[in-house]
Structures are given as C-alpha cells and as structure tokens.
C-alpha cells in the first residue's frame, strides 16, 4: 500500500476547508433558530408584560405556552437538518451541545424561579448571552458578539428592576441579541 504525504500547504487547506464547511453548516441553521426564538421570546415578554400590567388575563404566565410550538418546530427542523447534513463536524456538535446545555439550564431556572422570587429574567438573559457569545465566536460572526453584549447589559438592568419591568427589558434585549444578529446572518446566508 502506497502512503502519500501531504505538504504543509495541502494540510492547511484541508483543515481550513473543514472549518469553513462547519462554520457554514452552523451559520445556515443559526439564523433560523435565532429568528424563531427571537420572535417567540419577544412575543412572550411583551405578551406577559401587557397581560399582567393591564390585567388582561387572570394567569398571564399562560402567554408562555407559545414556546411549546417553537420547541416542536425546533426539534423537527433540527432533525431534518441532521438528516440532510450527514457531514456535520465537530464544531456543529459543539454548537448543538452548547444550546442543549443552555436549554436544560433555562428549564431548571424556570422550574425553580419561585425560589428566586420570580426574578429569573436576568438569569435567563445571562444564559442567552453566553450561548450567543459562544455562537458568535464559533462562526466568527461579530453581530452575535455584539448581541451577547446587549443581552448581558439587559441582564444587568433587569437585576435592578421590579419583576414586571424585567419583561420589557427582556424584549429589548432579545431584539438586540437575537433578532438583529439573526437577520444580519440570514442576509449573509443569502436567503
């Protein structure tokens, strides 16, 4: 069996191509998820704020049921993307596991939000900031880095406000952290 050796330039090109391919795979999926969840969370924050402030509903937290269809869409879309992209690489795996871990952390925070006296919005914004920051670094997309700063600033502000007002801060932070970078990424993807 003949063994071929690659030159340094050929090896570097192969590695660069693999990283670029992984970046493009994540980026292609990334705009969909950020836009879907950006709009859902924006609607949830504003819906809860308005329903609670103006007493439109006896139980305004039911507004958050809008996240259930988004979870189903996320799972179905992710499964379809996985089937159509059998060449998912290590960076794709890191990306997927990062957001899965953040999802578990979010569910935990929500489940025990009563122990935080329902001051959970700032913690949720911090978790979103971490995921957005790492995503931006993984795919080398500066708007996600800037969005993570917006989410972090939103968290700092939310920590210092009454619970109800935190929902307005959350809405603004999601626009800055998810929607603006998501649309910029979608534009870059050429969709």
C-alpha positions as CSV (number, residue, x, y, z in Angstrom):
1,X,0.0,0.0,0.0
2,X,1.4,3.3,-1.0
3,X,1.4,6.1,1.5
4,X,1.1,9.6,0.3
5,X,2.2,12.6,2.4
6,X,0.7,16.0,2.3
7,X,2.6,19.2,2.1
8,X,2.1,21.7,4.8
9,X,0.1,23.9,2.4
10,X,-2.2,20.9,1.4
11,X,-2.8,20.0,5.1
12,X,-3.6,23.6,6.0
13,X,-6.0,23.9,3.0
14,X,-7.8,20.7,4.1
15,X,-8.1,22.0,7.7
16,X,-9.3,25.4,6.6
17,X,-11.9,23.9,4.2
18,X,-13.2,21.7,7.1
19,X,-13.5,24.6,9.4
20,X,-15.2,26.7,6.7
21,X,-17.6,23.9,6.0
22,X,-18.5,23.5,9.7
23,X,-18.9,27.3,10.0
24,X,-21.3,27.4,7.0
25,X,-23.3,24.4,8.4
26,X,-23.8,26.2,11.8
27,X,-24.4,29.5,10.2
28,X,-27.1,28.1,7.8
29,X,-29.0,26.7,10.8
30,X,-28.2,29.5,13.1
31,X,-30.3,32.3,11.6
32,X,-33.4,30.1,11.6
33,X,-33.1,29.3,15.3
34,X,-32.2,32.8,16.4
35,X,-35.1,34.3,14.4
36,X,-37.6,31.7,15.5
37,X,-36.7,32.0,19.2
38,X,-36.2,35.8,19.0
39,X,-39.7,36.3,17.8
40,X,-41.2,33.8,20.2
41,X,-39.4,35.2,23.2
42,X,-40.2,38.8,22.2
43,X,-43.9,37.9,21.9
44,X,-43.8,36.1,25.2
45,X,-42.1,39.0,27.0
46,X,-44.4,41.7,25.6
47,X,-47.5,39.5,25.9
48,X,-46.7,38.7,29.6
49,X,-46.0,42.4,30.3
50,X,-49.2,43.6,28.8
51,X,-51.4,40.9,30.2
52,X,-50.0,41.4,33.7
53,X,-49.9,45.2,33.7
54,X,-53.3,45.7,32.3
55,X,-54.8,42.5,33.9
56,X,-56.0,41.1,30.5
57,X,-55.6,37.6,31.9
58,X,-56.1,36.0,35.3
59,X,-52.9,34.0,34.7
60,X,-50.6,35.9,32.4
61,X,-47.9,33.3,32.6
62,X,-50.0,31.2,30.2
63,X,-48.8,33.5,27.4
64,X,-45.6,31.5,27.6
65,X,-47.4,28.5,26.1
66,X,-46.4,30.0,22.8
67,X,-43.0,28.4,23.4
68,X,-44.4,24.9,23.0
69,X,-45.0,25.0,19.2
70,X,-41.5,26.6,18.9
71,X,-40.0,23.6,20.7
72,X,-41.7,21.2,18.3
73,X,-40.6,23.3,15.3
74,X,-37.0,23.4,16.6
75,X,-36.9,19.6,17.1
76,X,-38.4,18.8,13.7
77,X,-36.2,21.4,11.9
78,X,-33.1,20.1,13.7
79,X,-33.9,16.5,12.8
80,X,-34.4,17.4,9.2
81,X,-31.2,19.4,9.1
82,X,-29.3,16.5,10.7
83,X,-30.7,14.1,8.0
84,X,-29.8,16.4,5.2
85,X,-26.4,17.2,6.5
86,X,-24.6,13.9,7.2
87,X,-21.2,15.8,7.2
88,X,-21.8,17.6,10.4
89,X,-18.5,18.1,12.1
90,X,-17.0,18.7,15.5
91,X,-17.9,22.4,15.6
92,X,-21.6,21.5,14.7
93,X,-21.6,19.1,17.6
94,X,-20.2,21.7,20.0
95,X,-22.8,24.2,18.8
96,X,-25.7,21.7,19.3
97,X,-24.4,20.7,22.7
98,X,-23.9,24.2,23.8
99,X,-27.5,25.2,23.1
100,X,-28.8,21.9,24.5
101,X,-27.0,22.6,27.8
102,X,-28.3,26.2,27.9
103,X,-31.8,24.8,27.2
104,X,-31.5,22.5,30.2
105,X,-30.2,25.4,32.3
106,X,-33.2,27.6,31.2
107,X,-35.7,24.9,32.1
108,X,-34.0,24.5,35.5
109,X,-34.1,28.2,36.2
110,X,-37.8,28.4,35.2
111,X,-38.7,25.4,37.3
112,X,-37.2,27.0,40.4
113,X,-38.0,30.6,39.6
114,X,-40.2,30.7,42.7
115,X,-37.1,30.3,44.8
116,X,-35.7,33.4,43.0
117,X,-39.0,35.2,43.9
118,X,-39.6,35.2,40.1
119,X,-36.6,37.4,39.4
120,X,-35.5,34.9,36.8
121,X,-35.3,37.1,33.7
122,X,-31.8,38.4,34.4
123,X,-30.5,34.8,34.7
124,X,-32.2,33.8,31.5
125,X,-30.7,36.8,29.7
126,X,-27.2,35.8,31.0
127,X,-27.6,32.3,29.7
128,X,-28.8,33.6,26.4
129,X,-25.8,36.0,26.3
130,X,-23.4,33.0,26.9
131,X,-24.9,31.0,24.1
132,X,-24.9,33.9,21.7
133,X,-21.3,34.9,22.6
134,X,-20.0,31.4,22.0
135,X,-22.0,31.1,18.8
136,X,-20.5,34.3,17.5
137,X,-17.0,33.1,18.3
138,X,-17.6,29.7,16.8
139,X,-18.8,31.0,13.5
140,X,-16.7,34.2,13.6
141,X,-19.8,36.5,13.3
142,X,-19.3,39.8,15.1
143,X,-23.0,40.7,15.3
144,X,-23.6,37.8,17.6
145,X,-20.8,39.1,19.8
146,X,-22.4,42.5,19.9
147,X,-25.8,40.8,20.5
148,X,-24.3,39.0,23.5
149,X,-23.3,42.3,24.9
150,X,-26.8,43.6,24.5
151,X,-28.1,40.6,26.4
152,X,-25.6,41.0,29.1
153,X,-26.5,44.7,29.6
154,X,-30.1,43.7,29.6
155,X,-29.4,41.2,32.4
156,X,-27.6,43.9,34.5
157,X,-30.5,46.2,34.0
158,X,-33.1,43.5,34.8
159,X,-31.3,42.6,38.0
160,X,-32.1,46.2,39.2
161,X,-35.8,46.4,38.2
162,X,-39.1,45.1,39.5
163,X,-40.1,41.8,38.1
164,X,-42.8,43.1,35.7
165,X,-40.4,45.7,34.2
166,X,-37.9,43.0,33.6
167,X,-40.1,41.6,30.8
168,X,-39.8,44.9,28.9
169,X,-36.0,44.8,29.3
170,X,-36.1,41.2,28.1
171,X,-38.0,42.2,25.0
172,X,-35.5,44.9,24.1
173,X,-32.5,42.6,24.9
174,X,-33.9,39.8,22.6
175,X,-34.3,42.2,19.7
176,X,-30.7,43.3,20.2
177,X,-29.3,39.9,21.0
178,X,-31.2,37.5,18.7
179,X,-33.3,39.3,16.1
180,X,-30.8,41.9,14.7
181,X,-27.9,39.4,14.5
182,X,-30.3,36.7,13.2
183,X,-31.4,38.9,10.3
184,X,-27.9,40.0,9.6
185,X,-26.8,36.4,9.4
186,X,-29.8,35.5,7.2
187,X,-28.8,38.3,4.9
188,X,-25.2,37.0,4.8
189,X,-26.5,33.5,4.0
190,X,-28.3,35.0,1.0
191,X,-31.7,33.6,1.9
